[in-house]
Structure formats: C-alpha cells, structure tokens
Amino acid sequence: MVTSESDGPRRRDAAATRQALLEAASSRFTRLGYDRTTLRDVAADVGVNLALIKRYFDSKEGLFKAALASTPRFLGRNEEFPHDRAGLAEALSHQLSAGAWPEFGEHPVLMLLRDSGDERVDTLRRKALAEFTRQILEASGGGPAVEDDERLLRAELLVALGVGVAVVRSAVGLQPLRDATAGQLAAPLREIVDALLAPPADGR
C-alpha cells in the first residue's frame, strides 16, 4: 500500500510534466518552426532537465511527432465531426476565427508549414496535411470519401485557404481578417465550401 501511495503522485507528476513539454513544444513549433525550435529551449520553458525530453520522447523528431499527435482534430468541436457541408463550414468558421487557439498562440497548422530540412519530419508534415484533407472529404456530404483527383484537388484548395488565413493573420495582420469572428466568417465560408465541394448538378 505504501508503494502504491508513493507511486501515484510520481505517475501524476510525470504525466503533467510530459503534457507541459508537449504544450511548450507545440507552441514553439507553431511560432518558430521545426528547425528553430531546440530541445533545450523547450526544457527551459517547462523548467525541467533536458534529459527528461529524451526520456519521454527520445529525440526532437519524436517530440515533433508527439506534438502533432496531441493537436486536436482540426474539424469538429467536443469530438463532434461535421457530416455535411453546412457543418463543415461552421466548423471551419470556428477553427479560423480570431483567438481560436489560445493554447498555441497561433493556429497550430503553422507548425506544418516551415521546411525542416529533415525529410522524415517533412513526411510527417505532409501526412498531417493529407489527414486534414481526408477530414474535409469525409465531412463534405458527398458520400464516401473516395479520393478521386478532382475531389482531392478541391479539398486541398479548401485546406490551402485555411492555411492561408492562418499565415496572413500571423504574418501580416490584415484587417478585417485578423479579428474576424466565427459569425463573420460563417457566411462566406458556406459559399466557398458549397462552391468547391457541392456535387455536380448531373451527379457525376
């Protein structure tokens, strides 16, 4: 029983430390990119020894992979995934609104944009964006997400629009986009989603 009581706090502390490291790393990867984020800086942000990062994540690549995995699904709130174009537009309006990601400081998609110089990491970045595209297809309301070239291209255009919003807001601060609320974004995003993803009139 003594062992159990003494192990419990240690396990909780380890979990809390690991989570704090993930949050610090996600923030730095988002703001600075992979290359400019150092393990030493992440450890300093949390106030722990550098060796802890290597214990929990093995390497910088492992930390980046864990940070990507810990990022919330880009679509849906409270685990609810949109099932039609209207729901997709609503979800995107919340995802792309000002202040939507306070825990990251910026939209977390920004961590996927900067070239890392490491092909294995760049493969992870491409896979994450491809997963976002798959989510778009799944939520488009056009039946099973069959990834034919035209549907895939249209979904990728919508992904690119979302990425562009994050970049322009972060790098330029263009108004009124920078401070646009979900309510302000909803109507134009509905038009864009319908234009890109609505099935052709002839059903092809």
N, C-alpha and C positions, 0 to 999 in steps of 0.2 A: 504493500500500500504506500509505503514511503517513497519507493521508486516511482510509482505511478504519479504521486503528487509532485515530485521534483521534476519528472519528465514533462508534465503537462505545460507548465509555463515556458520551458525551453522550446517545446514544439510551437507554442503560440508565438513566442518571440522570433523564432526562425521564420515562420510564415509571414509575420508582419515585416520582418527585415527584407525578405525576398520580394514582397509586394512593394515595399518602399523603393527598392532598387529598380523594379520594373517601371514604376511610375517616373522615377528620375531619369531612367534611360529613355523611356518613351518621349518625355519632354525634350531631352537633348537631341535625340534622333530626329524629332519633328522640327525643332528650331535650327539645328546645325547640320543635319545630315549624318550619314554613317562615318565618313572619313574624319570629320572634325569632332566627333564625339569620342572621348577617351574613357577607358575604364577607371582611370584614376579620378577623373572629374565626377563620374557617376558615384563612385565610392565616397568622395568628399561631400557630394550633395546630401548623402544619407548619413554621413558621419561614421562610416564603418571602414574596416580594413579592406584594402584591395583584394586580399586573398579570399574574402567572402564571395566576391563576384565569381571568381574562378571555381569556388566550391559549389555554388548554386548553378552556374551557367556554363562553366568550363572555359569559355572564350568570348571574345567580343561578338563573333558570329552567333554563338549560342544565345547571348543576351539579346541580340537583334531579333533572332528567330522567336524568342520568348516574348519580346515586346510586341511583335506582330501578332502572335497568337493571343495575347492578352487584350488586344484592342477590340472594343465592342464591334459586333456586326454593324456594318455601315448602314444597313437598312433595318427599319423596324425599331420600335421602342417597347420596352418591357417584354422583350422576347416575341413580340407580335410582328410577323413578317407580312408585308403587303401582298395581296393576292390579285390585284388588278391595277390598271394604270392610274386610277384616281388615288388609290392608296399609295402607290409608288411616288406620285407627285407630292403627296402630303408628307411622306417620309423624307423625301429629298429636301422639301422646304424647311423641315426642322434640322436636317443634317447640315444644311448650307447656310443657316441663319447666323446672324452675328452672335457671338458668345456661346455657340452650341457646344463647344468642347473646352470648358474652363479647366478641366483636369489636365489638359495637354498644352494649353496656352494658345495653340493654333489647331487647325484641322489636322487630325492625325494622318490624313492621306499625304501630307507634305513629307513624312518620313520615307515615302516611296519614290520621291522624285529625283533626289540628288544621286548622281553617279558615284558609286562607292569605290570603283577601281578594283573590286573583287567580284569575279564572275559568279561565284557561289552566292554571294549576297545579292547581286543583281538578279539572279534567277529567283530568289525569294521575293524580290520586289515585283518582278513580272507575274509570279504566281499569285501574289496578293491582289494585284490589279485585275488579273484574269478572274479571280474569285468574285471580285466586285462586279465585273461584267456578267458573270454567271447569275449573281443575285438579281441584277437588272432584268435579265432574260426570264428568270423564274417568276419575277413579280410583274411582268409586262402584260399578263392577262391574255396572251395569245395562244394558250395551250402549253403543252410540254416544251421545255426549254431546249428545243432542237437547235443546235448551233450551226445553222447554215450560214454561208458567208454574208448574206445581206443582213440578216437579223443580228449577227455578231457585230458587223460594222456599225449598225445603228445603235446597238447597246454601248459599243466602245465610244461612239460620239457623245453619248449621254455621260459616260464616265469622264471623258475629256472635258466636258462642260463643267462638271462638278470639281474636277481638279483645277480648272481654270479659275473658278470662283475662289477657291482656297488660295491660289497663288496671287491673284490680283488683290484680294483682301489683305494678305500678309505682306506682299512686297510693295504694293502701290498705295493701298488705302483709298481706292477710288470710290467716291461717293456718287449716288446713294447706296451702291452695292455694299460698301464696308459695313454699314449699320443696318442693312435690310433685315427685317424680322421675318419669321416664318409666314406670317399673314401676308406680308407684302410679296413674298416670293411664290406663294402658292399658285396664284392665277397664271402668271407667265410660265411657271414650270409645268402646269397642267397642259398648256398649249404645246410646249416643247415635247413633253412625253407623248402626247397624242400624235403629234406630227411625226415623231420618229418611230414609234412603236405600235401604232394602231394597225391592225391587219388591213391589207389592201381590200378595196371595195369588192373585188371579184373573188375574194377569199384565197387568192394564191399566196 
